[in-house]
Amino acid sequence: MDAVERQALQRNLTALADGDRTAFPPVFRALWPALRAFAGHWLRDESLAEDAAQSALLKVFARAGEFDPARDALAWSFGVCVWECRTLRKSGQRRREEPLGDEALSLSDPARSPHDDVELAQLIEAIESVAGTLRPDDRALVLLLARGDRPESASATFRKRVQRALDRLRCAWRLRHGND
C-alpha cells in the first residue's frame, strides 16, 4: 500500500469512526488484501489466513467507533489482525491438532480388490469435489476415514478431531449439493 492509499484509508476509517457509512466500501477495498497478505505471512496457511483476515476485518468494522484518528489506520488494523492470528494459532495448539503426513493418504492396500479401489476412487473424488473449503488437516482426516483407516484405540482428542472434520465436511457438502 503506497502513501496515497494509506492516507485515503486514514481519511475513510476516520469518517467511518465518525458514523459515515459511505466510507465502508473504500475501507473494505483497502484493508481486505492488506489484512489477507499480512495474515498469510503470519500464519503460513492460506485457509487460516483468510479466516483470520475476515475476523479481523469484522472486528475493525465493529470497533470503528473506537478508532482514534491520531493513530495510523493501517497499523491499528494490523494490530487487530495480529490478535486474530494469535487467537487462531492458540486454538489450534489447544486442540493439539497435528497435521497428518502424506503417508496417511496412501491408497496402496494389497487386501483391496480392484472394485474396492474404484469405489474408493469415486468416494475420494466426491469428497474432494467439496473439500476445497476444508482446511488441509480436515481434508486429510476425512480421506483417511473414507478409506476406513480409523485407529483401533482412538483417543478422545482424535475422536473430537473426527467429529469436527466431519461437521465441516457436512456443511461444505450441503452448500454444494443441498440438504439431502
Summary of the structure (lengths in Angstrom):
residues: 180
radius of gyration: 21.5
end to end distance: 45.7
largest distance: 69.3
contacts: 480
relative contact order: 0.09
helix: 77%
strand: 0%
